[in-house]
Amino acid sequence: MADTVPDAEATHVLGIDSGGSGVRVGVARANAYGGSAAQNPLTGSPPPMSSTPLRWSSPPRGSSSAPLTWSSSTPAVVGARGIDADDLLARVLPAARELLREAGARRLGAVCVGAAGMATLGDDLRARLPDALADSLGVRRLALAADAVTAYAGALGQRPGAVVAAGTGLIALGAVPEGVGEGLGVASDPDDAFRRGGGPGTGGAPSTDRASSTDAASAADGTAPGGGTRWAATGWRRADGWGHLLGDCGGGAWIGRAGLEAAMRAYDGRDGGSKPLLARLEAVFGPATGLPGKLYPRPDRPAVLASFAPEVGRCAAEDPVAEAILRTAARHVAEAAEAVCPRLESSEVALTGGLFRMGAPLLTPVREELAARLPGVRVTEAAGDPLDGALCVAAALAADELRLPRDPALLSVV
């Protein structure tokens, strides 16, 4: 489906973000996501000491070049063939047509669809979307991505580094874009482009209130469990995102569960208990003895656990148990980032996802841990969200400047 030359006549690009919390569609001018990439198409990177680290990202909402967006809080239907392409198309095509009409788009250059579960649940999307989007919108360039990839692109664009996405769960994804390893400050051993760390594997969806933490597990042909393998200079690497039973360490469900355990310890009179957290448990859920009956039957247990994480944050200033929980969570965040961060002088680490809105109680120890584990690596706020990332990928694809690594499970161009 993809053309082999840039579409110089393209005026707009389309991004689609499909996750566990709903579906969003965005239309932006094809050059709106150029930013720093216009200066450095290889990496999209601003100068290391730039005072405008977010220059690559979408224009501010409300500006004349800001993307037009549509959203639905209903997630895409998942059936026997995975994510149902017909259901997704039935919702996004009318929205896309209306947004393109509002934007005055003359020619659509490219589309990027980022979906939770793209690797493991995306067979129907891969089979149906190329022809359907070509027939309906006339677009010949399509990128299909795991939503961890669009989260990465939303946070860092096409710059090398690592993104930790944390909400209900937690996943870290690191990337060395194509060509970046040559001559851009690779650390001592060029065959060790990725830091050797304690995390497994390479990349799927942020299990940050989303549904595809298994994406990168299926992309593990190049994976070395335990993270001890030297990695090629270009590629993706993933750590954690294994769900609340096997991992997601430091994520919202992990923090919430630790806080609730400390509350129950206080109720029992055991060591490690927290009376402030017990008081918050009872304020939120009612009597402590009733919590198991409310929690265990719920199909959304991770989200229920994560809903208590803000209470841990509120107690941290006065309660050493809550503070210790957040310090341990911060160590897990930093361990995941260390495991995937490429060994490049230009690498950055970005934090994205709703958990980090907790603010100083979590961010302060996270930054301290990152500084200790990744000295010299710049920690930055995410420039945008996964929908911004989908638009960034689409814009790069339309200009034939897509440098993020291609991967059958994570990012494919069809």
N, C-alpha and C positions, 0 to 999 in steps of 0.2 A: 504493500500500500504506500510506503513512504517514497517520496521523490528523492532524487540524489543531489539536487541543487537547491540552494536557498530560494524561498519564494519572495522575491524582491517586491512583489506587488501586494503582499499580505498586509492588511491594515489592522487585524485583530487576532487574538488567540483566545482559546476557550479552556478553562480548567474545571474539572469535576472532582469533588472530594466526597467519597462514600465511606462512612464509618459507622461504628456502633451507635453513635448519637444522632445520625441522620445523614442527609445528602445536601451538598451545597454545589452551586454552579457559579462560575465567575467568567466574565468577559472583560478583557483588557486590551488596550492598544498594543500592537505587536512590539513597539519599542519602549513601552512603559516599564518593562522589567529589565531594560538594558543596564541602567545605572553604571556601576563600576565595570560591568562586563563589557561596556562599550570601550573602556580604556584598556581592559585586559581580558579579551575573550577567552583566554585559556582557563583562567581561574575565577573570573568575576571578583577579584580580590582588591580591596582598597589598599593603599600603602599601609604598612604595619602600624604606624602611629597616627593613622587618619583620625580626625575628630568626627568623621561622619561614617561610622562603621556600618550603618544600615542603608547606605546609598543604593545598594543593588535592589532593595525591596520595592514593593508596590508603592505608588504615590500615596500620600496621606488621604484617608477617607475624606470625601468632600471636595477634593481638588478636582480640577477639570479632567485630569488624566487618571483618576482613581478607577479601579475596576467596578463594574456593575455586578451585583450579586443577587442570587436567589437561594433560599434555603428551605428545607423541610426537616422537621424533627423526627420523621419516620424513617428508620433505617431501610436499606434495600432488602428485599425479600431473599432469603436463602432457602433453596430447595434441594432436590435430589442432585442437581448438576452444579450445586454451589450457588454463588450469587446469581440471581435471576436476571439475565440481560434484558428480557422483555419488560420486566417491572421497572428496572432502572431507566431504560430508554423511554418508557411511557411517561416518566416524570421529568427527565432532564431535557428531552428534545423540545417540548413546548416552552420550557423555561429558557433554554438556550436560544430558540428562535426569537422570543420576546426581548431578551437581553441584547441580542445582536441587532434587532431592529432599533431598540432604544439607543444603542451605541453608534448607529449609523454605519455599521460595518459593511464595507464593500467586498472584502475578500477575507475569508478565514484561513490563516496560515497553518495552524496546527492545533491539536487537542491533546491534553494530557488527562488521563483518568487515573486518579489515585484511590485505591480501594483497600479497605481492611479485609484481609484474607485473599488478596490477589493471587498469591502463590498456590495456596491450597484449595481455594474456593473459586478461582477465576477462570475455569475452563470455558464456561458459557460466555463470559465477557470476551475472552480471546477469540472465540469462534464467531460471535455475532457483531461485536462493536465495529470492527474495521469497515465492513460493507455497509452496515446500518448508518454509521456516521458519514461515510462517503456519499451514500445515496441521499441522506436527509439534509446534510449541511455542505456537501461538496468539498469536504476536507480530505486531503490525501496523505496527511502526516499525523500519525497517532502514536503517542507514548502510553504504555500501560505500566503502572507502577504500584508497588506496595506502598501503603500509606506511611510507612517509616521513611521511605525515600522522599515522598513529598514533604514530610515533616522536616527531613534533613534539608531539602532544597529551600523550604520556607525559612529555616533558621539561618543557614549559611550560604545559600545560593549554590554556586559551583566551586566554592573554596574548599581546600582540604581541611579536615578536622574531625571532630566528633560531636554528636548531638545526643544529649540525654533527654528523653521524653518521659515525663512522669505525670501520671494522673492516678487512676485507680491502680495501675501497674507501673512498671518501669522497664524501659529498654534503652540501650545505648547503641548507636550506629556510627561507625567511622568510615570515612571514604578518602581515597586518593583519586581525584579525577584524572582522566586520561591525559598523559603528557606532563602532569605536574611534577612527577618524580625526577624529570630530567632537568637538572640545573637550577632547581629551586630550593636548595638547602636541605637535601636529604641528610639525615643524621648519619653518623660514622659509617654504618654498614649499609650500602644501597640495597642489599638483599633483605634487610630487616626494616622495610618501610613502615611496618606497624609495630607499635610498642608491644612487648611481650608481657601479657598480663594474666590474671586469674580467670577471665571470663571466657565462655565458650563461643564458638561459632561466628557466623556472618549473617545479618539483617532482616527483620520483618517489621510488623507494625508495632507502633508504640502501644503497649497494652495500657493506654492512658484513657480509660473510658471507651476504648475501642476494642475490636474483636479479632485482630489478626496477629497475635503474638507468635503464632506458629509459622508465619511467612518465611522468615529467614532460616528456620530450621530445615525447611525443604530446599534451601539454597546452599546446603552445607557440603556440596561436593568438594569445596576447597577449604573445608573447616577442619581445624585441629582442636578437638576437645581439650580443654585446659589451657588453650591459648599459647602453647609453647612453641608453635611452628613459626619459622620465618616466612613473612608474607611477601608476595609480589608487590611491586611498586604501585600498581594500579588495582583497585578493587574495593569491595565493601567488607566490613567486619562488624559482627554483632555480638553484644553481650547481654545476657539476661533476656527478659521478655518471655519467661517460661510459664507465666501464670502464677496465681497466688499460692498454689499448692507446692510448686517446685522452685519458685524464684520470685521475680518481681521485687527483689530485695530493696528496701528503701522507698518503695512506692506507697501510694495512699493506703491500699489495703494492708500492706505490711505495717505501716505506722499505726493505723487504726486498730489492727489486731493486737499489736504490742501494748497499746494504750488500754485496750479493754482487758487484756490479761493482767496488767498491773492493777486495774480497778478490781478485778475479781480476787487477786491476791490480797488486796486491802480488805475486801469483804470477808475473806477467810481468816485474816490475821497472819498470812504468810509473809516471809521476807520478800522484798522487792515490790511491795504493794504501794499504791498511791491513793491517799484519801481524796485529794483534789480530783483525780481522774474518776474515782468512784462516785463522787458527787456529780460530775458531768455525765457519767453513764446513766445515773438515775434520773437526771434532768432530761436526758435525750430519749432513753429507752424505757424508763420506769424501773421498778424494783429489779435489783441485780439477779435475783433468782429466776426471774422471768425471761432473761436475755436468751438463754439457749433455745427456748421454745419459739422465740421470735426470729432468731437468726438461722438456725439449722434448716428449717423447711424452705427458706427463701432460695429461689433459683439465682438471684442476683447477690449472693453472699459477698463477693468481692466489693461490690459497690456499697453495700451496707457497712462493711468494715471500713472502707475508705471514708465514709461519711463521718467517722469519728476522728479522722486525722486532724481536722481543724481544731478540735477540742484539745488534742495533745499540744498543738501549737499555742493555744491560748493559755495553757497551764504552764508552759515551759519556763516562763520568767520567774515563777515562784516555786516551782516544784522540781526538785532535782531528778526525780524519776522520769518525768516528761522530758526534761532537758536531755537526759542520757539517751532516751529513745531517739530523739532527733539527731543527736550526735552520731549514734550508730547508723541511722538512716543516711546521714551525710557521708559517712565512710563508705557505705554501699554505693552511693551515687558516684563518688570519686573512684572507687574500684572499677565500676563499669566503664567510666570514661577513660581511665588509664588503660583498660584492656583493649580498647578499640581505637585510641587516638594515634594517628599516624606519626611516625618519627620524622617530622618535617619541621624546619624552623618556622614555616609560615602557618603551622597548624593552629586552630582555634577550637575551643570547646564552647558550645552553646547549650543553654538550658531552656527547655520548652515544655509546655503542658501545665494543666491547672494546678498541680500540686505546688509548684513554685510560687503561686500567688499567696501562699502562706506567709511569705515575706521573711523578715530577719530571723525568726526562730529557727528556720531551716536554712535559709540562704547563707547566713553568716558562717555556720559550721561547714556548709558545702564548699564555700569559697576557701576556707582555711584548709580543708582536706585536699582540694584540687591544687592549691598552691604548693602543698607539701609533696603531692604525688606527681604533679606535672609542672615542675618549676619552669618558668619562662613561657609557658603556653598561655595565650590570652584567653580569658573567660569573658564571654560576651552574652548579652541578651539575644534571644532569637529575633531575627529581623521580621519574621512573619510567621503565619500559621500554615497548615498543610494545604489550604486552598491557594494561598500565595505561592507555595511551593509548586503546585500543579501548574499555575500560570507561568512561573519562572521556567519550568521545564518546557512548557509549550512554546514560550518565546524563544528559548535557546534552540529548540528543534526547528522552529520556523526559519531561524537565521542560520541554520546549519552550524551552530556553535555548542551543541550539547556535548559536554565533556564528562558528565557523571557516568560512572562505569555501567556498561550494559551487563545484564545478568538475567538469565531465563526466568528466575522467580521474582526478582526485585525490580528490574527496569528493562523493558523491551520496547523496541520501536518497530511498528508493523505498518 
